[in-house]
Amino acid sequence: MFKEFEKYEENGKAFENIIEGNTIPPSIWPQGWREILPEIPEEFHPLSMEQIQAYSMLKNFGVSLPEKTELQIHESLIELTPYLGSSEEKWEPGQIIRRYCEREFDGKTYIAIKPHITKLGWEPPIAVSLWVEKLGDWDEWQQPKGGHDAYKKGARVTHNGQRWISIANNNVWPPGVFGWELYDG
């Protein structure tokens, strides 16, 4: 018979018994168990690349991570990724991507607008919240006259001495008002 909080392993996962006297395994009665996730010691902040990859793998298998761990992963990616690899490469799953990093996919170049780790299903044309297609050079912004000359998502312009990337399709707004993200790369 199991005791309260006794540990149990099943299918490569560790569980803690949270109901005193519970003898039913987690696969049959998950409500009586809590999955044990590895804790991240404070001395590992920022996380190493191995830790980030391990936690990303857990997430890919559907394990929900504590909010503190999610925040630590995000902050570590931001801190570590400016020093990783070339900015211009072909897109592949498992790459660590920093903001404004460029990747080639299906003959087009895309700019990352959020740091992340690439995975299948997050290809640039599909994951529009993570990527914008790189369009042209840094032209000076001009007010579009209508929908026919509106800026496409991914357009790159300069305006008032700053560089901007359009994050909206059919963008007729001036940079800094709506639909633009300030490029600080």
Backbone bond lengths (Angstrom), bond angles and torsions (degrees), N, CA, C in turn:
res aa  C-N    CA-C-N  psi(-1)  N-CA   C-N-CA  omega(-1)  CA-C   N-CA-C  phi
1 M - - - 1.441 - - 1.533 108.69 -
2 F 1.360 116.18 138.06 1.458 121.38 179.12 1.522 110.46 -79.37
3 K 1.317 116.31 150.71 1.454 121.94 174.24 1.527 108.04 -102.42
4 E 1.316 116.28 165.82 1.456 121.22 178.64 1.531 109.75 -56.26
5 F 1.313 116.91 132.48 1.459 126.44 178.69 1.519 114.38 65.42
6 E 1.296 118.62 17.26 1.453 120.20 174.57 1.524 108.07 -69.38
7 K 1.319 115.43 144.75 1.467 119.89 -177.63 1.522 110.76 -85.86
8 Y 1.346 114.96 152.19 1.458 121.40 -178.08 1.522 107.20 -147.07
9 E 1.323 117.41 134.46 1.466 120.97 177.79 1.501 109.64 -109.69
10 E 1.341 114.60 137.65 1.456 120.20 -179.16 1.522 107.90 -154.99
11 N 1.311 117.44 130.25 1.463 123.10 178.74 1.530 112.31 52.96
12 G 1.325 116.99 39.25 1.460 121.21 177.06 1.515 114.58 76.27
13 K 1.332 118.72 7.79 1.462 122.39 178.68 1.524 108.92 -115.81
14 A 1.325 115.61 150.00 1.457 121.33 177.64 1.520 109.27 -105.00
15 F 1.336 116.32 139.95 1.461 121.94 -178.55 1.515 109.98 -131.16
16 E 1.348 115.44 154.91 1.461 122.86 173.10 1.520 107.69 -113.52
17 N 1.323 115.89 136.13 1.455 121.26 176.82 1.527 108.08 -76.29
18 I 1.333 117.84 125.89 1.466 119.83 -178.77 1.529 112.47 -111.52
19 I 1.326 117.74 1.14 1.469 122.33 178.14 1.533 108.26 -119.55
20 E 1.311 116.19 119.50 1.456 119.72 -179.71 1.525 109.89 -60.93
21 G 1.326 115.45 132.77 1.455 120.92 178.41 1.518 113.83 83.16
22 N 1.308 118.51 0.78 1.462 121.61 -179.71 1.526 109.96 -68.26
23 T 1.334 117.58 127.27 1.459 121.77 178.02 1.521 111.17 -121.53
24 I 1.336 117.46 6.20 1.461 121.78 -177.86 1.529 108.89 -91.74
25 P 1.341 118.80 127.19 1.475 121.38 -177.59 1.535 112.40 -62.78
26 P 1.340 117.13 157.18 1.467 122.39 -177.77 1.537 113.72 -58.96
27 S 1.336 117.73 -32.98 1.470 119.01 -178.73 1.522 111.77 -67.01
28 I 1.328 117.71 -24.50 1.467 121.27 179.77 1.521 110.95 -94.57
29 W 1.330 117.18 -40.52 1.464 120.69 -178.03 1.532 109.78 -135.01
30 P 1.365 118.35 79.98 1.470 121.09 -175.92 1.525 113.88 -65.23
31 Q 1.332 118.17 -21.56 1.462 120.44 -178.54 1.531 112.04 -64.47
32 G 1.310 117.98 -22.14 1.452 121.24 -178.82 1.516 113.84 -88.81
33 W 1.330 116.24 5.21 1.462 120.06 -175.06 1.519 111.02 -135.09
34 R 1.319 116.10 156.27 1.456 122.44 173.66 1.519 107.46 -125.26
35 E 1.333 116.39 129.88 1.461 120.15 178.82 1.528 109.51 -70.28
36 I 1.314 115.55 136.42 1.470 121.31 179.92 1.525 107.65 -94.91
37 L 1.320 115.98 117.40 1.460 121.40 176.51 1.521 108.94 -102.60
38 P 1.327 116.70 145.21 1.464 118.12 179.49 1.525 110.91 -63.98
39 E 1.320 117.07 137.12 1.450 122.52 177.50 1.521 109.32 -84.54
40 I 1.318 116.36 147.95 1.458 120.47 176.39 1.524 107.91 -100.57
41 P 1.331 118.28 115.63 1.457 119.57 177.44 1.526 110.99 -63.99
42 E 1.322 116.84 146.02 1.465 122.16 -178.19 1.528 112.26 -57.43
43 E 1.345 117.85 -32.68 1.457 119.75 -176.26 1.537 112.90 -66.96
44 F 1.322 117.83 -8.08 1.455 120.89 179.33 1.524 113.04 -95.69
45 H 1.309 117.92 18.30 1.467 119.69 178.25 1.508 108.76 -95.67
46 P 1.323 122.33 123.58 1.460 124.39 0.21 1.525 111.64 -73.97
47 L 1.305 115.16 160.76 1.456 120.79 -178.45 1.520 110.35 -68.27
48 S 1.318 116.05 149.79 1.460 120.41 174.21 1.527 108.14 -76.75
49 M 1.308 116.47 163.80 1.470 120.37 178.89 1.529 110.28 -60.59
50 E 1.348 117.06 -35.90 1.459 120.00 179.47 1.528 110.83 -64.14
51 Q 1.333 116.83 -40.48 1.465 120.42 178.33 1.525 110.98 -65.66
52 I 1.318 116.45 -44.16 1.468 120.05 179.60 1.524 109.62 -60.43
53 Q 1.332 116.82 -45.08 1.461 120.14 -179.95 1.527 110.98 -64.73
54 A 1.334 117.91 -39.76 1.465 120.68 179.67 1.527 110.53 -64.19
55 Y 1.317 117.12 -45.65 1.465 119.79 179.54 1.530 111.28 -67.76
56 S 1.329 117.03 -35.31 1.463 119.79 176.96 1.520 110.15 -64.34
57 M 1.329 117.02 -38.79 1.458 120.98 178.20 1.535 110.00 -63.79
58 L 1.344 116.68 -43.36 1.463 119.80 176.73 1.520 111.08 -58.22
59 K 1.336 116.37 -43.67 1.469 120.01 179.34 1.520 111.20 -63.58
60 N 1.335 116.93 -39.29 1.473 120.01 179.14 1.522 111.74 -63.05
61 F 1.348 116.83 -26.10 1.462 120.67 177.32 1.521 112.03 -90.02
62 G 1.345 117.29 8.72 1.450 121.10 174.29 1.505 115.68 88.57
63 V 1.332 117.79 9.34 1.466 119.94 178.21 1.530 107.94 -80.56
64 S 1.323 117.02 125.21 1.463 119.24 177.58 1.523 108.67 -84.09
65 L 1.327 114.80 133.70 1.453 120.85 -177.44 1.520 110.03 -99.49
66 P 1.338 117.41 152.04 1.459 119.56 176.36 1.531 110.79 -58.82
67 E 1.322 116.71 148.56 1.465 121.39 -177.74 1.524 111.62 -56.00
68 K 1.338 117.18 -38.47 1.464 121.20 179.09 1.531 110.51 -60.97
69 T 1.315 117.35 -40.59 1.458 121.46 179.38 1.522 110.50 -67.15
70 E 1.348 117.03 -42.69 1.471 121.26 177.79 1.530 110.02 -57.35
71 L 1.338 116.83 -46.05 1.452 121.53 -179.56 1.524 110.37 -64.45
72 Q 1.318 117.34 -40.56 1.459 121.75 179.51 1.530 110.72 -63.75
73 I 1.338 117.07 -40.43 1.468 120.79 177.49 1.523 109.53 -62.60
74 H 1.334 116.61 -47.82 1.466 120.86 -178.36 1.526 110.61 -60.50
75 E 1.342 117.68 -48.03 1.462 121.06 -179.86 1.519 111.57 -63.24
76 S 1.330 117.48 -39.29 1.461 121.15 -179.84 1.521 110.96 -66.59
77 L 1.335 116.78 -39.68 1.467 119.72 177.32 1.519 110.21 -60.47
78 I 1.328 116.01 -44.12 1.462 119.56 -179.34 1.524 110.31 -63.42
79 E 1.347 117.36 -40.51 1.465 121.34 -178.99 1.521 112.53 -71.91
80 L 1.338 117.43 -39.70 1.458 120.79 -172.48 1.520 114.32 -87.59
81 T 1.319 118.72 -35.58 1.455 119.99 -169.07 1.520 116.13 -67.39
82 P 1.340 121.64 -23.93 1.465 117.13 177.28 1.519 112.82 -61.09
83 Y 1.334 118.07 -17.16 1.453 121.39 -176.67 1.525 113.04 -103.90
84 L 1.313 117.49 7.66 1.459 120.27 -174.21 1.515 111.99 -105.34
85 G 1.313 116.35 126.04 1.449 123.67 166.71 1.516 116.62 54.77
86 S 1.304 113.16 -178.80 1.450 121.79 179.25 1.517 110.16 -77.27
87 S 1.306 115.13 149.84 1.460 119.62 179.32 1.525 111.01 -78.42
88 E 1.314 117.29 -30.22 1.461 119.85 -176.33 1.525 110.31 -113.30
89 E 1.318 115.82 103.44 1.458 122.87 179.42 1.508 108.43 -141.75
90 K 1.325 115.81 174.41 1.461 120.56 172.02 1.522 108.54 -77.23
91 W 1.330 116.50 145.16 1.460 121.80 179.15 1.522 108.91 -72.11
92 E 1.341 116.59 133.27 1.463 123.64 174.55 1.519 108.38 -143.96
93 P 1.329 118.51 151.05 1.463 119.38 175.52 1.521 110.81 -64.63
94 G 1.343 116.12 146.46 1.453 121.93 177.10 1.514 115.31 90.58
95 Q 1.338 118.15 3.47 1.465 120.15 178.44 1.527 110.04 -83.45
96 I 1.313 115.57 145.41 1.460 121.45 174.20 1.523 106.37 -90.16
97 I 1.315 115.89 122.61 1.461 120.92 -173.47 1.518 109.87 -114.10
98 R 1.310 116.49 129.57 1.461 120.56 173.99 1.525 108.84 -99.67
99 R 1.291 116.10 164.12 1.462 121.91 -179.98 1.524 109.66 -61.27
100 Y 1.323 116.91 137.70 1.466 126.99 179.85 1.521 113.55 70.94
101 C 1.308 117.77 8.16 1.447 122.70 174.78 1.539 107.36 -69.11
102 E 1.300 118.25 144.69 1.463 121.60 -179.49 1.525 110.23 -107.66
103 R 1.325 115.82 142.27 1.461 121.82 176.09 1.523 108.47 -139.43
104 E 1.329 114.62 144.17 1.459 120.62 176.37 1.524 108.71 -94.30
105 F 1.328 116.23 135.02 1.459 121.58 178.51 1.524 108.45 -146.76
106 D 1.329 117.15 124.69 1.476 123.24 -179.14 1.532 112.44 50.41
107 G 1.338 115.86 42.42 1.458 120.85 174.94 1.518 115.17 79.62
108 K 1.327 118.08 3.11 1.464 121.38 178.28 1.522 108.69 -118.52
109 T 1.330 115.84 154.10 1.454 120.61 177.82 1.525 108.55 -102.59
110 Y 1.344 115.47 135.20 1.464 122.06 -179.23 1.519 109.80 -122.27
111 I 1.337 115.70 150.13 1.458 122.82 178.08 1.523 107.70 -111.63
112 A 1.344 116.55 129.70 1.465 120.76 177.97 1.525 109.18 -76.39
113 I 1.336 116.40 133.83 1.455 119.35 178.02 1.522 112.22 -105.99
114 K 1.354 116.66 -4.33 1.468 121.61 175.80 1.524 108.37 -144.44
115 P 1.346 118.40 143.78 1.464 119.38 174.99 1.523 109.87 -70.69
116 H 1.321 116.93 141.84 1.459 121.73 -179.84 1.523 109.88 -168.38
117 I 1.318 116.18 175.10 1.460 122.23 171.84 1.519 106.48 -109.48
118 T 1.328 117.08 126.25 1.461 120.53 -176.19 1.522 110.97 -67.92
119 K 1.321 115.43 147.11 1.469 120.99 174.25 1.517 108.21 -153.60
120 L 1.322 115.48 159.84 1.458 120.25 179.77 1.528 108.96 -57.78
121 G 1.321 116.10 137.35 1.455 121.36 -176.01 1.518 112.13 96.30
122 W 1.342 116.34 -13.90 1.461 121.37 177.82 1.530 110.64 -110.68
123 E 1.323 117.71 29.48 1.452 121.47 178.33 1.537 108.66 -63.25
124 P 1.348 117.62 149.58 1.462 120.42 -174.85 1.542 116.06 -50.50
125 P 1.334 120.94 -43.80 1.470 116.89 -179.47 1.534 113.14 -69.06
126 I 1.340 117.01 -20.42 1.468 121.26 -177.89 1.524 110.84 -92.11
127 A 1.328 117.27 -45.77 1.471 122.26 -175.60 1.530 109.85 -88.57
128 V 1.319 115.75 72.35 1.466 120.39 -175.33 1.527 112.89 -68.94
129 S 1.336 118.08 -14.73 1.464 119.35 175.93 1.534 111.16 -81.10
130 L 1.333 117.30 -11.76 1.463 121.49 -179.04 1.527 113.48 -108.18
131 W 1.341 117.35 -24.87 1.465 121.91 -171.78 1.522 111.97 -133.13
132 V 1.350 115.62 148.79 1.462 121.41 167.33 1.526 106.91 -130.36
133 E 1.311 115.83 144.27 1.464 119.53 178.35 1.523 109.15 -70.79
134 K 1.327 115.79 136.42 1.466 121.10 179.58 1.529 107.93 -77.26
135 L 1.303 115.57 119.95 1.457 120.78 -178.88 1.520 110.07 -120.86
136 G 1.321 116.98 118.56 1.463 122.32 172.53 1.517 115.78 59.42
137 D 1.346 113.27 -172.61 1.448 121.24 179.70 1.522 109.65 -91.99
138 W 1.317 116.32 -174.38 1.460 122.23 -179.94 1.521 109.10 -83.07
139 D 1.322 116.36 84.63 1.461 120.86 177.94 1.524 109.80 -82.88
140 E 1.334 116.53 154.84 1.466 120.43 175.71 1.524 108.49 -69.34
141 W 1.343 116.86 133.36 1.461 121.36 -179.38 1.523 109.87 -64.38
142 Q 1.338 115.01 136.95 1.467 122.21 174.47 1.518 107.74 -130.33
143 Q 1.331 116.56 142.29 1.465 120.55 -179.12 1.533 109.31 -64.42
144 P 1.335 117.37 119.61 1.471 119.24 175.79 1.530 110.26 -63.86
145 K 1.329 114.72 147.68 1.471 120.43 179.86 1.521 111.54 -87.57
146 G 1.333 116.48 -15.20 1.463 120.83 -179.90 1.515 110.13 176.36
147 G 1.338 116.07 -167.45 1.453 121.75 -178.63 1.517 113.21 -63.65
148 H 1.347 117.72 -26.51 1.456 120.89 -176.81 1.523 113.40 -68.72
149 D 1.330 118.47 -25.81 1.461 120.29 179.53 1.537 112.45 -123.20
150 A 1.335 116.42 19.61 1.468 120.88 177.58 1.530 109.40 -65.94
151 Y 1.316 115.99 154.67 1.460 121.17 -179.31 1.524 110.47 -76.55
152 K 1.348 115.00 139.01 1.464 120.70 176.86 1.519 109.29 -85.60
153 K 1.333 115.61 160.28 1.463 120.68 174.46 1.524 107.82 -59.74
154 G 1.331 116.87 129.88 1.458 121.72 -178.81 1.515 113.70 99.53
155 A 1.344 117.90 -8.87 1.465 120.42 178.20 1.524 108.90 -62.22
156 R 1.340 115.58 142.67 1.465 120.59 -178.02 1.517 108.46 -118.24
157 V 1.335 116.12 126.43 1.461 120.81 -177.38 1.522 110.32 -137.28
158 T 1.336 114.98 163.20 1.464 120.90 167.99 1.523 106.71 -109.98
159 H 1.333 115.88 145.60 1.468 121.10 179.90 1.525 107.68 -155.17
160 N 1.316 116.47 124.24 1.466 122.52 -178.47 1.532 111.81 52.72
161 G 1.323 116.02 41.72 1.463 121.59 175.54 1.519 115.06 78.01
162 Q 1.348 118.30 7.76 1.460 121.31 179.37 1.526 109.79 -122.01
163 R 1.349 115.82 156.08 1.467 121.45 177.72 1.522 109.30 -97.59
164 W 1.336 115.30 139.95 1.465 121.49 -176.98 1.524 109.98 -134.80
165 I 1.349 116.37 149.10 1.466 122.50 174.54 1.522 107.19 -120.16
166 S 1.333 116.78 130.64 1.458 120.70 178.02 1.522 109.20 -72.95
167 I 1.335 115.95 129.13 1.467 120.22 177.47 1.528 110.31 -111.16
168 A 1.330 115.91 15.06 1.468 121.15 179.09 1.524 108.87 -135.43
169 N 1.322 117.12 144.95 1.458 121.57 172.91 1.518 109.66 -79.58
170 N 1.335 115.89 153.53 1.468 122.32 178.89 1.528 110.79 53.31
171 N 1.317 115.99 45.67 1.458 123.13 -174.88 1.526 110.49 -82.84
172 V 1.327 116.57 116.88 1.465 121.57 178.23 1.528 111.58 -112.74
173 W 1.334 117.12 0.86 1.456 121.65 -176.91 1.520 110.93 -84.19
174 P 1.336 117.74 150.19 1.470 119.88 174.14 1.528 110.75 -68.56
175 P 1.335 118.05 147.95 1.462 120.01 175.42 1.528 110.78 -56.55
176 G 1.337 114.89 138.70 1.448 120.92 -179.24 1.522 113.18 94.86
177 V 1.343 116.84 -12.10 1.464 120.69 179.72 1.517 110.31 -98.13
178 F 1.340 115.96 -55.74 1.459 120.84 -178.78 1.522 109.03 -163.09
179 G 1.348 117.12 141.73 1.454 121.76 171.25 1.515 116.07 80.19
180 W 1.321 117.70 11.87 1.460 121.48 -179.86 1.523 109.51 -129.00
181 E 1.326 115.53 147.69 1.457 120.52 174.22 1.521 107.99 -121.01
182 L 1.331 115.75 130.90 1.453 121.32 178.72 1.526 109.30 -66.19
183 Y 1.319 116.35 127.30 1.470 121.69 -179.81 1.520 107.63 -88.95
184 D 1.351 116.57 118.71 1.467 119.01 179.58 1.522 111.04 -118.21
185 G 1.323 116.14 22.68 1.458 120.97 -178.30 1.497 114.06 -85.49
